[in-house]
Structure formats: structure tokens, C-alpha cells
Amino acid sequence: MKTNTKYKNSVFTFLFSDPGILRELYCALKGVSLPDDVPVVIKEAVKKAVVYCCDHDILKELLEKNASEVLNMLMTEWNWDDALAVRYEEGHEEGMEKGMEKRSEEIVKNALDKGFPPETIHAVTGIDMETIERMGTREKKLSGEPA
């Protein structure tokens, strides 16, 4: 099973930005109810939550793979400015990747339209042959030519 980690920052933001939410999670995982005046040791609560989740196949792959990162993130004082900066950076990187993919597709399309062979397009651009051939097939279908 592949774990989607795309929204992990948002999930952690929601779950751990408010000590009250953390208290509720701790109580739910322990199966207890604590009065508000009884302190919950956050570090212990988080560790138990991670262990419980792994034991019950809840985000198990993500937590086993990134347990130290998760614990470090949860133990560090939450800073909205840092969280927003990370979110911006992740979004910026994703946008750049999509833009580069779109530009690569335009280059391949233009080169194919000019009659360049796929091997030449690959040699000049470094774009993999599978992508070039897939785009050539797609362009032929769009133009009504036999693939």
C-alpha cells in the first residue's frame, strides 16, 4: 500500500496545533477520560499515539518510515510562520514541476510537428523516449492520423 504524504503538513497542523486536540487524541487512544486540570505529558502522548497507530495499521507505513521526523516535528514548538513557509515552498516546487512538464510537452509537440525524429528530440532535450513516443501517439490521435 502506498501512503499519500502530500497533505501530511496539513494533517499535523490540524491535529497538533491545539493542545486540546492533542489531549482528546491521547484520551481516545488510551481509552480514558481526563479532567482538564490533569496534565498530559505531550511527549509521552505523542509517542504512545505513534506506537498505537503503528500497532493498528493507521498510517503505519508513513510512521515506520518517518517516525523520527514525525516525533521531531510534533515535539518542536509549532510556528505558523514556519509552517506557512514550508507549505509555500512545497506548493512552489509542485508548481515548478508542473510547469516544467508542460514546457517539455510543448517542446516535444513542436519538434514532432516540425518532423524531428523521436531519437533526435531525445538526444537534444534529454526527455525520455517513452514520453516522446506517447506524445507522438497522442498528437496523431488528435489530428485523426492512424497511430
C-alpha positions as a printed NumPy array, in Angstrom:
array([[  0.   ,   0.   ,   0.   ],
       [  1.364,   3.388,  -0.987],
       [  0.848,   6.163,   1.547],
       [ -0.107,   9.587,   0.258],
       [  2.072,  12.035,   2.178],
       [  1.075,  15.073,   0.158],
       [ -1.137,  16.515,   2.899],
       [  0.85 ,  15.423,   5.969],
       [  1.706,  19.012,   6.89 ],
       [ -1.981,  19.96 ,   6.911],
       [ -2.923,  16.901,   8.967],
       [ -0.224,  17.546,  11.557],
       [ -1.153,  21.217,  11.645],
       [ -4.747,  20.343,  12.457],
       [ -4.033,  17.592,  14.969],
       [ -1.209,  19.157,  16.916],
       [ -1.598,  22.914,  16.76 ],
       [ -4.047,  22.896,  19.659],
       [ -3.169,  21.2  ,  22.978],
       [ -6.872,  20.437,  23.434],
       [ -6.94 ,  18.356,  20.266],
       [ -3.798,  16.547,  21.383],
       [ -5.445,  15.845,  24.764],
       [ -8.512,  14.412,  23.011],
       [ -6.324,  12.206,  20.813],
       [ -4.346,  10.988,  23.816],
       [ -7.527,  10.174,  25.758],
       [ -9.089,   8.427,  22.777],
       [ -6.019,   6.274,  22.213],
       [ -5.691,   5.441,  25.91 ],
       [ -9.421,   4.823,  26.237],
       [ -9.658,   7.164,  29.212],
       [-11.256,  10.45 ,  30.119],
       [ -9.137,  13.   ,  31.941],
       [-10.323,  16.17 ,  33.641],
       [ -8.944,  19.347,  32.095],
       [ -6.822,  20.069,  35.171],
       [ -4.876,  16.779,  34.856],
       [ -1.791,  17.465,  32.771],
       [ -0.969,  15.285,  29.791],
       [  2.737,  14.925,  29.098],
       [  2.786,  15.816,  25.43 ],
       [  5.969,  13.93 ,  24.577],
       [  4.612,  10.729,  26.105],
       [  1.202,  11.256,  24.482],
       [  2.742,  11.656,  21.042],
       [  4.982,   8.596,  21.412],
       [  2.021,   6.487,  22.551],
       [ -0.085,   7.813,  19.684],
       [  2.61 ,   6.866,  17.16 ],
       [  3.002,   3.369,  18.665],
       [ -0.769,   2.875,  18.77 ],
       [ -1.135,   3.944,  15.151],
       [  1.623,   1.552,  14.042],
       [  0.124,  -1.31 ,  16.062],
       [ -3.297,  -0.719,  14.494],
       [ -2.134,  -0.116,  10.889],
       [ -3.052,   3.569,  10.994],
       [ -0.575,   5.415,   8.773],
       [  1.758,   2.538,   9.651],
       [  3.948,   2.772,   6.557],
       [  4.354,   6.533,   6.905],
       [  5.111,   6.359,  10.62 ],
       [  7.547,   3.448,  10.363],
       [  9.377,   5.162,   7.533],
       [  9.376,   8.648,   9.088],
       [  8.893,   8.066,  12.837],
       [ 11.809,  10.248,  13.919],
       [ 10.734,  13.074,  11.585],
       [  7.159,  12.832,  12.891],
       [  8.281,  12.854,  16.529],
       [ 10.688,  15.739,  15.953],
       [  8.005,  17.713,  14.173],
       [  5.483,  17.112,  16.918],
       [  7.901,  17.86 ,  19.743],
       [  9.043,  21.141,  18.228],
       [  7.104,  24.206,  19.202],
       [  4.612,  24.943,  16.459],
       [  5.359,  28.041,  14.476],
       [  2.713,  29.175,  11.977],
       [  5.194,  31.288,  10.02 ],
       [  7.472,  28.279,   9.533],
       [  4.509,  26.054,   8.621],
       [  3.28 ,  28.558,   6.039],
       [  6.781,  28.914,   4.619],
       [  7.049,  25.132,   4.227],
       [  3.595,  24.992,   2.657],
       [  4.543,  27.778,   0.24 ],
       [  7.81 ,  26.06 ,  -0.664],
       [  6.094,  22.713,  -1.284],
       [  3.443,  24.405,  -3.43 ],
       [  6.081,  26.378,  -5.307],
       [  8.089,  23.224,  -6.048],
       [  4.966,  21.4  ,  -7.217],
       [  4.05 ,  24.316,  -9.475],
       [  7.548,  24.454, -10.925],
       [  7.47 ,  20.714, -11.662],
       [  4.097,  21.004, -13.417],
       [  5.333,  23.994, -15.406],
       [  8.462,  22.157, -16.492],
       [  6.415,  19.12 , -17.524],
       [  4.065,  21.321, -19.549],
       [  7.005,  23.07 , -21.234],
       [  8.627,  19.704, -22.047],
       [  5.379,  18.585, -23.645],
       [  5.262,  21.771, -25.733],
       [  8.859,  21.249, -26.887],
       [  8.164,  17.643, -27.867],
       [  4.942,  18.61 , -29.674],
       [  6.682,  21.405, -31.596],
       [  9.633,  19.2  , -32.523],
       [  7.338,  16.395, -33.705],
       [  5.261,  18.901, -35.696],
       [  8.48 ,  20.045, -37.424],
       [  9.243,  16.438, -38.361],
       [ 12.118,  15.744, -35.988],
       [ 12.555,  12.04 , -35.263],
       [ 11.945,  10.979, -31.638],
       [ 15.586,   9.894, -31.276],
       [ 16.791,  13.408, -32.149],
       [ 14.324,  15.013, -29.731],
       [ 15.58 ,  12.674, -27.009],
       [ 19.241,  13.371, -27.792],
       [ 18.76 ,  17.155, -27.752],
       [ 16.309,  17.537, -24.843],
       [ 17.022,  14.523, -22.633],
       [ 13.281,  13.829, -22.468],
       [ 12.769,  10.08 , -22.173],
       [ 11.715,   8.156, -25.289],
       [  8.568,   6.805, -23.645],
       [  7.25 ,  10.342, -23.112],
       [  8.162,  11.405, -26.65 ],
       [  6.522,   8.34 , -28.199],
       [  3.427,   8.716, -26.003],
       [  3.07 ,  12.34 , -27.077],
       [  3.586,  11.438, -30.73 ],
       [  0.83 ,   8.834, -30.495],
       [ -1.459,  11.316, -28.732],
       [ -0.814,  14.009, -31.352],
       [ -1.611,  11.555, -34.147],
       [ -4.885,  10.589, -32.465],
       [ -5.831,  14.249, -32.023],
       [ -5.099,  15.016, -35.672],
       [ -7.   ,  11.931, -36.893],
       [ -3.917,  10.193, -38.293],
       [ -3.545,   6.444, -37.757],
       [ -1.266,   5.798, -34.759]])
